[in-house]
Amino acid sequence: MTHLSTILKFLVTPITQKHWAIDLIFAIPRVLCGLWLTTMFGADKFGMPWTAEEQNLNLFEVAAWFPEDVASYGGIFAAAPIFFAWMGAFSEAVGGLFLLLGLKTRLASFLIMCTMLVAIFMQKWNQGLWSMLPAIGFLWVSIYNLCLGSGRFGIDYLISKKLKQ
């Protein structure tokens, strides 16, 4: 097996718990956070099939106000605001969908983790703890899914079973 295929297999293969009920309990926050990220947070910034029509966003289009918001963070974000706005909106909308489905869970979790760290430290930091709590919650869920993967209740588990055959 090549080095690349070993890495890809690791990225897809989730860690399963001894009892399926624990995997089910671990899946609940993953599914809920994925649902909320893709429908409530990401869809307002990024055109998805379920984005509200009043947003006037085409598929995979970033809301016009979002690059301006990202540029206000300064530094590297001001140098490439469209890129970082697209990546942040993509990680919430598409990464949230992947988290919900348990598909490419570790990759989606990494993107969500990066986005939530930016949200906490660049956007919400001066607004107090209560303002940061949603981003902190998504951060924690993304961290444990980065480590564990989808568990038994995700598409990654089905893919990993096929890879073992």
C-alpha positions as CSV (number, residue, x, y, z in Angstrom):
1,M,0.0,0.0,0.0
2,T,1.4,3.4,-0.9
3,H,2.0,6.2,1.6
4,L,-0.8,8.3,0.0
5,S,-3.4,5.5,0.2
6,T,-2.5,4.9,3.8
7,I,-3.2,8.5,4.6
8,L,-6.4,8.5,2.7
9,K,-7.5,5.3,4.4
10,F,-6.8,6.9,7.8
11,L,-8.8,10.0,6.9
12,V,-11.8,8.0,6.0
13,T,-11.7,5.2,8.6
14,P,-13.5,6.3,11.8
15,I,-12.7,5.1,15.3
16,T,-15.6,3.1,16.5
17,Q,-16.6,2.6,20.1
18,K,-17.0,-0.8,21.8
19,H,-20.8,-0.5,21.9
20,W,-22.8,0.9,19.0
21,A,-24.9,3.0,21.5
22,I,-21.9,5.1,22.3
23,D,-21.3,5.7,18.6
24,L,-25.0,6.8,18.4
25,I,-24.6,9.2,21.3
26,F,-21.4,10.6,19.6
27,A,-23.3,11.0,16.3
28,I,-26.0,13.2,17.8
29,P,-23.9,16.4,18.2
30,R,-22.2,15.7,14.9
31,V,-25.5,15.5,13.1
32,L,-27.1,18.5,14.9
33,C,-24.1,20.7,14.4
34,G,-23.8,19.7,10.8
35,L,-27.4,20.5,10.2
36,W,-27.2,23.9,12.0
37,L,-24.0,24.8,10.2
38,T,-25.3,24.0,6.7
39,T,-28.8,25.4,7.1
40,M,-28.6,28.3,9.5
41,F,-25.0,29.6,9.4
42,G,-23.6,28.6,6.0
43,A,-26.7,29.1,3.9
44,D,-26.9,32.8,4.9
45,K,-23.4,33.4,3.5
46,F,-23.1,30.7,0.7
47,G,-25.5,29.7,-2.1
48,M,-26.8,26.2,-1.4
49,P,-30.1,24.6,-2.7
50,W,-31.7,25.4,0.7
51,T,-30.5,29.0,0.9
52,A,-33.5,31.4,1.3
53,E,-34.5,33.0,-2.0
54,E,-34.3,36.5,-0.4
55,Q,-30.6,36.0,-0.1
56,N,-30.3,36.2,-3.9
57,L,-27.4,33.7,-4.0
58,N,-26.5,31.4,-6.8
59,L,-25.1,27.9,-6.1
60,F,-21.7,28.3,-4.4
61,E,-21.9,32.1,-4.4
62,V,-20.7,34.1,-1.4
63,A,-22.9,36.8,0.0
64,A,-21.6,40.3,-1.1
65,W,-21.3,41.5,2.5
66,F,-19.1,38.6,3.7
67,P,-15.8,39.5,2.0
68,E,-16.1,43.0,3.4
69,D,-16.6,41.5,6.9
70,V,-13.6,39.2,6.4
71,A,-11.4,42.1,5.1
72,S,-12.1,44.0,8.4
73,Y,-10.1,41.3,10.3
74,G,-6.9,42.8,8.7
75,G,-3.6,41.1,7.9
76,I,-3.8,38.2,5.6
77,F,-7.6,38.4,5.6
78,A,-7.5,41.9,4.1
79,A,-5.0,40.7,1.5
80,A,-7.3,38.0,0.1
81,P,-10.8,38.7,1.5
82,I,-12.7,36.9,-1.3
83,F,-10.7,33.7,-0.9
84,F,-11.1,33.6,2.9
85,A,-14.8,34.5,2.7
86,W,-15.3,31.7,0.2
87,M,-13.4,29.2,2.3
88,G,-15.2,30.2,5.5
89,A,-18.6,30.1,3.9
90,F,-17.8,26.8,2.1
91,S,-16.6,25.2,5.4
92,E,-19.8,26.1,7.1
93,A,-22.3,25.3,4.3
94,V,-20.6,22.3,2.6
95,G,-18.5,21.2,5.6
96,G,-21.6,21.3,7.7
97,L,-23.4,19.1,5.2
98,F,-20.4,16.6,5.2
99,L,-20.4,16.6,9.0
100,L,-24.2,15.9,9.0
101,L,-23.7,13.0,6.7
102,G,-20.5,11.7,8.2
103,L,-18.8,12.1,4.8
104,K,-15.1,13.1,4.8
105,T,-15.7,13.9,8.4
106,R,-12.1,14.6,9.4
107,L,-11.5,16.9,6.5
108,A,-14.8,18.8,7.1
109,S,-14.0,19.0,10.8
110,F,-10.6,20.5,10.1
111,L,-12.1,23.2,7.8
112,I,-14.9,23.9,10.4
113,M,-12.3,24.1,13.2
114,C,-10.2,26.6,11.3
115,T,-13.3,28.7,10.5
116,M,-14.5,28.6,14.1
117,L,-11.1,29.7,15.4
118,V,-11.2,32.7,13.1
119,A,-14.7,33.5,14.2
120,I,-13.8,33.3,17.8
121,F,-10.5,35.3,17.7
122,M,-11.1,37.7,14.8
123,Q,-14.9,38.4,14.9
124,K,-16.4,37.6,18.3
125,W,-13.5,38.1,20.8
126,N,-14.3,41.7,21.7
127,Q,-18.0,40.9,22.0
128,G,-17.8,38.8,25.1
129,L,-18.2,35.1,25.9
130,W,-21.9,34.9,25.1
131,S,-21.3,36.0,21.6
132,M,-18.5,33.4,21.2
133,L,-20.5,30.4,22.5
134,P,-21.9,29.2,19.2
135,A,-18.5,29.2,17.5
136,I,-17.0,27.6,20.6
137,G,-19.6,24.8,20.5
138,F,-19.0,24.1,16.8
139,L,-15.2,24.2,17.5
140,W,-15.5,21.5,20.2
141,V,-17.6,19.3,18.1
142,S,-15.2,19.7,15.2
143,I,-12.3,18.8,17.4
144,Y,-13.7,15.5,18.6
145,N,-14.9,14.6,15.1
146,L,-11.4,15.4,13.8
147,C,-10.0,12.8,16.2
148,L,-12.8,10.2,16.0
149,G,-14.2,10.6,12.5
150,S,-17.9,9.8,11.9
151,G,-18.2,6.6,14.1
152,R,-20.5,3.9,12.9
153,F,-23.3,6.3,11.9
154,G,-21.8,8.0,8.9
155,I,-21.0,7.4,5.3
156,D,-17.2,7.3,6.1
157,Y,-17.9,4.1,8.1
158,L,-19.5,2.5,5.0
159,I,-16.7,3.6,2.8
160,S,-14.1,2.2,5.2
161,K,-15.8,-1.2,5.3
162,K,-15.5,-1.3,1.5
163,L,-11.8,-0.3,1.7
164,K,-11.2,-3.3,4.0
165,Q,-12.6,-5.8,1.4
